[in-house]
Amino acid sequence: MRSLFQRKQIADLIHDTEASGGLKRALGTGDLVMLSIGAVIGAGIFSTLGTAAAGETLPTGEVIRYGAGPALVLSFLLLGAVCALAALCYAELASMIPQAGSAYAYSYATLGELVAWIIGWDLILEYAVGNVAVAIAWSGYFNSLISPWVHIPDWLTHGYYNVHASSDPAIRALLDTAPRVLGIPVLVNLPAFLIVMAITWLLVIGVKESTRVNNIMVVVKLLVLAVFIGVGAMHINPANYTPFAPNGFPGIHQAAAIVFFAYIGFDAISTAAEETVNPQRTMPRGILIGLAVCTIIYVIVGAVATGLIPYQQLKSSDPLAHAFEVAGLTQFSWLISLGAVVSMAAVLLVFQYGQPRIFYAMARDGLLPPWAAKLHPKYRTPHVTTLATGVMVAIGSLVADDAATYDLTNIGTLSAFMLVCLGVPVLRILEPNRPRPFKVPFVWPVSLAGAGACLFVMQGLPSHAWVRFGIWLVIGLALYFAYGYRHSVLRNGGAPVNLDSPNPPGTSA
């Protein structure tokens, strides 16, 4: 039992990174900040903002979550404060453990192997499952953008399970009107599939090439948001700010829980530690600057959106473009839709970047099959896990329904953040003399407050999210004891997988 919580020494983590070939170091502070904006300014601001403001109610009248109304800006500030506490803890550990595994590697060094596996399994929710929803949302924005010129048949833009779960009669009618193969209706979301595969190819050819594309998309989305803020601010109706908090603090709390999806980008930054130049200095700066910039942008956009139209009318799949349409600013709504398409693509890029590096780190430790730790001989990217993850997400987005995936992503990520916060003081006790290029100030109150704040935000999620999260954990534990427990490099006293070997142990020639 004790061996389940055996820690991997930080010196061993760093040695494994250097001895096994490692990833190519090519990123600076600016690249990390742009990666953060690429991940953070996306689904939250262009998709879930409307639900956070207006709330969510079933056709039966049952309230799923209360909306924050104009007090949405307080939800963003609340999340900014919660994530700032977690980001400080991330920054300390990232400067000490510049490895690709992010929260997984940090937990391995502080709380032991079993907790590390749970964190790695949770992060699959953050990246892979969340990206399915983002890809489906991207497809919707893309179809709206090109619809004046190109019409894609509906059976090629709606996945089977998305149609089956829809309450819209026009969409459900596709079950009868779509082409059939062996009696089964062909309902696939082809644009979502294609964008995921295109981004997967980009990530295989190199991290620097990927960040260049991300930087272009970030500039575009910031210009679009500048237009939204500049034009929208001139048409604000102060009456829309009353009542400011129609559902009191419960509305602010529950709105924060749904838009938390918007803030998980700095975790994706930490997965880039092994590809960052001078990570001991660069990682803390990238994490904290990125979080600060994104929080300011969210607060300003939230204030403009809820002042532009009554908050109840923000409930839409494209709330910012819809706000301009309701306000009579239709000449700008296409630009907002363009910004949403670019923003969603950037989110897909950063999240698809992060997930393979979690698998890569876990495989290097023996918790996943060795083939997952292979690097491309030319590009020095984890091409096997990048392709595997890309194919899984692409197939999921081809047929899946995006409902509830945001909640599942949020609860998985919050649990990971909570354990990272707890890991910092644990490591201060276990290894007090180890050099810390960045140190969390007031470590005990900050780390414990961060863990408590993450748990508090988790409590604002619907009950079904907790049930599904519990099922996910049970599946993950079963896989750990079926494979990871028996093949763990740490437990078996072996060496990490040799990433430069053309055929690591366990792979075929």
TARAKA-V634031 format. One record per backbone hydrogen bond with DSSP energy under -1.0 kcal/mol. NH is the residue of the N-H (numbers start at 1). CO is the residue of the C=O. If there is no record, write none. Layout:
NH;CO
NH;CO
This chain:
4;1
5;2
6;3
8;108
13;9
14;10
15;11
16;12
17;13
18;14
19;15
20;16
26;275
27;275
32;28
33;29
34;30
35;31
36;32
37;33
38;34
39;35
40;36
41;37
42;40
46;42
47;43
48;43
52;48
53;49
54;50
55;51
56;65
58;62
61;58
64;56
65;56
68;52
69;53
71;68
71;244
72;69
73;70
74;71
75;71
76;72
77;73
78;74
79;75
80;76
81;77
82;78
83;79
84;80
85;81
86;82
87;83
88;84
89;85
90;86
91;87
92;88
93;89
94;90
95;91
96;92
97;93
99;97
104;101
106;102
107;103
108;104
109;105
111;107
112;107
113;6
114;4
116;112
117;113
118;114
119;115
120;116
121;117
122;118
123;119
125;122
126;122
127;123
129;124
130;125
131;127
132;128
133;129
134;130
135;131
136;132
137;133
138;134
139;135
140;136
141;137
142;138
143;139
144;140
145;141
146;142
147;143
149;146
150;146
156;153
157;154
160;187
161;399
163;159
164;160
165;161
172;168
173;169
174;171
175;172
176;173
177;173
178;174
181;184
184;181
186;179
188;155
189;398
190;156
190;188
193;189
194;190
195;191
196;192
197;193
198;194
199;195
200;196
201;197
202;198
203;199
204;200
205;201
210;206
211;207
212;208
213;209
214;210
215;211
216;212
217;213
218;214
219;215
220;216
221;217
222;218
223;219
224;220
225;221
226;222
227;223
228;224
229;225
230;226
231;227
232;228
233;229
235;232
237;307
240;237
241;238
242;239
248;245
251;247
252;248
253;249
254;250
255;251
256;252
257;253
258;254
259;255
262;259
263;260
267;264
269;265
270;266
272;269
273;270
275;272
276;273
277;27
281;278
282;278
283;279
285;281
286;282
287;283
288;284
289;285
290;286
291;287
292;288
293;289
294;290
295;291
296;292
297;293
298;294
299;295
300;296
301;297
302;298
303;299
304;300
305;301
306;302
308;304
309;305
313;310
314;311
316;314
322;318
323;319
324;320
325;321
326;322
327;323
328;325
329;324
332;329
336;332
337;333
338;334
339;335
340;336
341;337
342;338
343;339
344;340
345;341
346;342
347;343
348;344
349;345
350;346
351;347
352;348
353;349
354;350
355;351
358;354
359;355
360;356
361;357
362;358
363;359
364;360
365;361
366;363
367;362
372;369
373;370
374;371
376;381
380;376
383;381
386;382
387;383
388;384
389;385
390;386
391;387
392;388
393;389
394;390
395;391
396;392
397;393
398;394
399;395
400;396
405;402
408;404
409;405
410;406
411;407
412;408
413;409
414;410
415;411
416;412
417;413
418;414
419;415
420;416
421;417
422;418
423;419
424;420
426;422
427;423
428;424
429;425
430;426
431;427
434;431
446;442
447;443
448;444
449;445
450;446
451;447
452;448
453;449
454;450
455;451
456;452
457;453
458;454
459;455
460;457
461;458
467;463
468;464
469;465
470;466
471;467
472;468
473;469
474;470
475;471
476;472
477;473
478;474
479;475
480;476
481;477
482;478
483;479
485;480
487;483
488;484
489;365
492;488
494;489
497;364
501;498
507;504
